Amino acid sequence: MSKPVVNIWGTPPGSERASVQSAPWDTKWDLSNATTGGTAWVFYKTPGEEVLKRPVILADGFAPAGTDIDFLYDGLENGEFPFVSSLRQAGFDVIVLGFDDRSASVPDNAEIAIQCILQTISRREGDAPLTVGGFSMGGLVTRYALAKMERQRMNHETATYVSYDTPHHGAWLPLGVQALAHFVKDNWGGEGKPLFNLYSDLINSPAARQMLRWHLATGTDTTLDVAAGQDKERADFLAALERMGSWPQIPRLLGVANGTGTGAGNDIPADSPAMSASGPELAAQLRTQGEGSRTVARLQKGEGDEVSIDTTGFPAVDGAPGGLFPELLGGASNFGVAALLANLINSPDQAELTYNASTFVPTVSAVAVAGIDDHEALYSKVDLERSELHDFLCATDNEGHTVMTRELGGWIVAKLQEA
């Protein structure tokens, strides 16, 4: 069974923690600076060893709070393909990099990645070059870290960079889902209501604003036009990344996508009902994204005024090829989380859910071939020559974001063995 490495929504407050095996790491390093912190868990090539020889650093992705190494290791190792074991059997030492705050800004967590790289070099025996990369936003964090080190003429000694379903050109969270999360917090959240606050706070975190191609900060009447640009925090991050050279220039750049490269989408139709709730406290209608001028959400508290979320110039991105939005432990994905919130407010459960998940990281973003604004590019066959990566692999089928599969994980191991 395939498992995602990164769960975007995390574990809701009050939910029972799932039982997973303890990660059998050999040693760990505590990393910190004035802004944030992190931990590197080291799995030597042979368990019980104390020397690094061929290090591979893999960074965790975006989610609430800090990294739980047991959950992260479970996704890496206990799905369809045992990624950590396979790397170790191929002769590599694996260093799993986690962050104290996975929703902190990319540049802040990149400083922790830089510390990890430098510590790895100082503890390595011999001169075998490093492999550095990450899953989802972890790929952006390590991309920024390596580029910054080159910009500052710091020797990262890295020969290969690898990203796993990383949103190089942006990620997608339906605007109706964003708006409903904020609407719920504004009307039912506050002190002592963590579940009603969590999803709004997560969407408004620095990392989410930097990662999402289109971001909503509130649940009020809004019309978004693609031509109007991006959230300021994302624009500032992209400008900072460009100042660092955009990409590290020294390593070979590898990437994989959990979406197809053929242009085949996930069969979610554009401008169609996705979730509806009829009250009595919350009335909501969410629709999948359509092209042209569309209304993607209508929200209403009791007999209050209706809030409308409208869009202009958007592509039909929900059904595009790409890694599907991950599910909570209970099975709710992005539209599913909207239904979960509506049911909590309107109890008993009565929300109608037509589509649970949609694309989160479109294939063209994960393999850096085109912007996700471009409807034609989203649904076209991926052209290797257009990618900013040196080599990449797309999944045979559209599957969950950061799901670890034999196809993608095995390709990465084989490419690292070639070096």
N, C-alpha and C positions, 0 to 999 in steps of 0.2 A: 504494500500500500504506500502511495506517495504522500509525503507530508510537506507542508510549507516550512521554510526555515524561519521566516519572519511573520508574526501575526500583528497586523497594523493596529487593530482595536485593543489588543491586550486582553486581560481578564477583567470583566466588569466588577465594580465594588460589590462585595457580598457574595460573589460566586465562589464555589468550592474549588480550591486549587487541584488541578488534575494531577494524578500520581504519575511521575516519570522516573526513570532510573537516574541515579546521581551520575553526573559526568565524571569519567575516570581521568581527570587531568593529573599531570605529574607535579606541576608547580604553578604558581601564579605571581603576577607582578601587579602591584597597585600603582596606578598612574594618576597624576593630578596636576592642576595648575590653579591659578587664582579664580578661574571662571567655572570649571567643571572638572570631572574626574572620570576614571574608567579602570578597567581591569583586563589584563591579558592572561588567559589560561593556556598553559603550554602542555601539549601532548607530544612528547618526544617520539621519534621514529620507533624506538623500542621502549615500551613502558618500563619506567624505573631508571632510564638513563638520565644523565644530568648535563648533557652537552648538546647544543644545537649545531647541526651541520648543514642541513638544506631547509631553511625556514620558509614556510608559507603562512602569511598573515591574512586572516579573513575577518572582516569587520561586520558586526551586527547592523541591522537596519532600523528604520523608524518604528516607534511604538511608544506607548506611555511608559513613564518611569524608567527604571534602570534595567540592564540586561540580567536575565535569569539564566545562568549557564546551563542548568539542567534542561530547561525548555529548549534553549538554543541547540544544545547538543542532540536532544531528541529529534529535532527537525533535520539536523545535519546527518545523523547516523542511523536512525531507526525507521526510515521510510523505505522506499523501493530500492534505494542505492546507498550503501554505507560510505558516505563521502570521506569522513575523517579516517576510517580504517583503510580505505582504498589509497588515500594519500600516504599514509604511514607505510603500507605495504609496498608502495612504489618508492620508498626511501626518503620521504619528506617528514620534517618535523612540522606540526600544525600548531599555530598560535591563533586562538580565537579571541578577538578583541571586542570587548563590550564597553558600554558607556553608562555612567551614572544617570544621565538624562538623555534618552534616545530621541527626545523631541527638541533638544537644544539645537542651536544653529549649526549648520554644516561647518563653517570655519572654526567654531569653538571646538567641536568634536574632532576636527582635523588636527588640532594641536595635540590632542591625546593620541591620535594615530601617529603623529610625528615622533612623540615620545616613545611609542611602542617600536617604531622602526629603528630608532637610535639605540634603544636598549637591546633589541634583537641583534644588531650589528656588534654591539659591545660584548654580547654573550656567545656569539657564534665562534665555533672552532673551524679554522680554515677560511677560504675566501669564496665559497659558493654563493652566487648572487641570490637575492631574495625574490620571492613572489609576493605581491601585495594586492589586495582587492577586498571586495565585500559583496554583501547581499543587499539588494534594494538600495536604500539610501546609504548603506555602508560602502557601496561602490562610489557614490558621490563624495563621501567623506575622504576616502583614500585617494581618489582622483585629485581632489583639492590638495590633500597633504603632500602627495608626490610632486605636483606642479609647484606648490609653494617652496618645497625644499630645493627644487631646481632653480627657481627664481632667486632664492637667497644663497645659491651656490653651496648648498649642503649636499653631501654625497649620500644618497639614499641606497646605493648599491643594489638597486632593484632591476632585474632583467625583464620581469613580466608583471603586467598589471592585468587583473581579471575582474570583471563585473558580472553579477548574476541578477538578471532582470532589474537592472538599475535604470531609473527614469532620467537618462541623460538629457532628453529633450522634454521633460515634464511628465507628470502623472495626472490622472483624471479621477476626480470624485464627483459624482453627479451634483449639480448645483442645488437641486431640490433636497438632496440628503444633507448638504451643508446648511442650507437655510433652515430645515426642520430642526437640526441639532441646536442651532442658535435660538430659534423660536421657543423650543422647549426649555432651554436654560433661562431665557428671559422671562418666561411666564410661570414656570414650575420649579426652577432650580433655586440656587442660593445656598446659604449656609446649612449644612446638615443634609443636603440632597446631592451626594456625590455622583450618583448615576445620571441624574438630569444635567449635571454640569460637565461630565467627563468628555463627551464627544465634541461639544462646542469648544471646550478648552483645547482639546487635541488638534482640532482643525485650525484653531487660531495660534497654535504654537509656532515658534520661529522655523523649525524644520519643515512643518507642513506648508507654511506660506512660501518657503523657498522651493519646495518640491512640486507643488500643484501648479499646473499651467494656468488654471483659473481658480481663483479663491474668492469666497464670500466671507465677510467678517461678521455680518449680522443677519437676522431673520426678518428684515423689514422689506417693504416694496423696493424692488430693484430691477433695472434693466441692464444687462451686460452685453456689450458689443465687443466682438473679437478685435475690432480695429482700435479699441480704446487702450489696448496694451495689457500689462500684467500687474499683479500686486506689487507695490513698491518694494517689499522685502525680497520678493523673487528677482525683481529687476536689479536691486542692489547686489544680491548674491551673484547673479550672472555677470555683472560688471566686475565684481571682485575676482571671479573665476577667470574672466578674460584678462585681467591684469596679471594673473599668475601664469598666463600662457594658454589657458583653457584646458590643455591636456599636458601631462608629463611627456617630454619629448624623447627621453632615453629608453624607457621600457617598450617591449612589444605589448600592444594593447589587444586584449582578448575580451570577448563578452558573449553571453548567452541570453536568449529571450524565452520566456515561458509561453510566448505566442507563436503562431505560425508565420512563416516567411512567404507564404504563397498568395497572400491577400484574402484568404478564407477567414471570415469572421466567426462570431460565436452564435449567430442566428437571433440575436436580440434586435427586434425591429425598432426603427427610429420613430419618435413621436408617438409612443404607445403607452397606455396605462402601466405603471410599474407598482405602485402601492397606493391604496386609498383607505381612509379611516373616516367614519361618519359621525363621530362624537360619542357622548354628549359634550365632553370637555374640549376635545381637539378634533377638528375636521381637517383633513389633509388629502390632497390629490397630487401625487408625484408622477411625472411622465418621463420616459426615456428621452434623451436629447435628439432633437431633429434639426435639419438644416433650415436656413431661412430665419424668419421671425417666429418664435415659438414661446408658449407659456409652459414652463417645466414644473411649476409648483404653485398650488393655491393652499394657503394655510389660514386657519381661523380658530380663535379661542372662544368657545361658547357662542354668544350672540355678538361678539365684537366684530370689528372691521376685518375684512378679508385682506390678506397679504398675497401679492402676486410676484412671482419671480419669472422674468421674461428674458429671452436671449435673442441676439441678432448675429448672424454670420457664423454660427458654430457648425462644425462637422457633426455627423451622426456617430459620435465617438463611443457610445455605450456598447455597440455591437462590433467594434473594430477588432482585428486580430491583436492579441496581447495577453499578458498575464491577468487572470481574473482576480478581483478583489478578494482577499482572504476572508475566511469565516471565523467568527467567535467560536468558543468552545461549544456553544449551544447550536451552532449552525447558521447563525445570522450573518449575512455579508453586508454590503453597503445599503441597498434598499431594504434588506432584512433588518438592519439596525433601526431604520426609520420605523418599520412596523413594530419592532420591539418597544421603542419609545412610545409610540401611539397606544399600544396595548397597556403599557404601564399606567398611562394617564387615563385611558378610557375604560379600564377594567370593568367587565370581563373582556377577554380577547375578542376583537371583532375586525381588526385590520385585514384587508384583502391584499395579499402579496402576489403579484403576477410574475415579477422577476426579482430574485434574491440578490444576484451579483451582476456586475458588468465589468468591462475592461478596466483595469487599474493602470497598468503600464503598457501602453500600446507597443507593439513590436518595433515600429519605426523609431520609438524613443529608446527602447532597450538596446538596440544595435546602432543607434546614432546615425540614421540615414536621412531623416526628415523631421520637420516640426509636426506636432500633432494637430495643428490648426488646419492642415491640408487634407481635406476629405479624400481626394484622389490618391494621395500618397498613403493614407491609412489603409486603404483597401487594395493596394497594388503589390505585386511581387517585389520582394526586397532585392535591391541591386547591390551586390557586394562592393562594387566600385564606388558607390556613393557613401559608404560608411566611413565614419571617422575612426573606427577601430581597424586594426590590421587584419583581424580574423574574427569570425563569430559563427554561432550556430543558433538557429531558430528551432523551436519544438515542432514535432510532427502535428500535434493538435494543440489548440488553445487550452491551457491548464491553469491551475491556481498559481498566483504570484509567489515566487520563490519556492515552489514545490521542487523538492530534490528528486530528480529522476535519473535512471540509469543512462538515458540518452544524453542529458546535459552534463550531469556530474561526471560520467565516464569520458565525455569529450574533453572536459577540462583536465582531468588526470592524464589523459593521453597526450594532450598538448604540452603539459608541463614535463612529461617524460621525454618528449622530443628535444627539449631545450638542452 
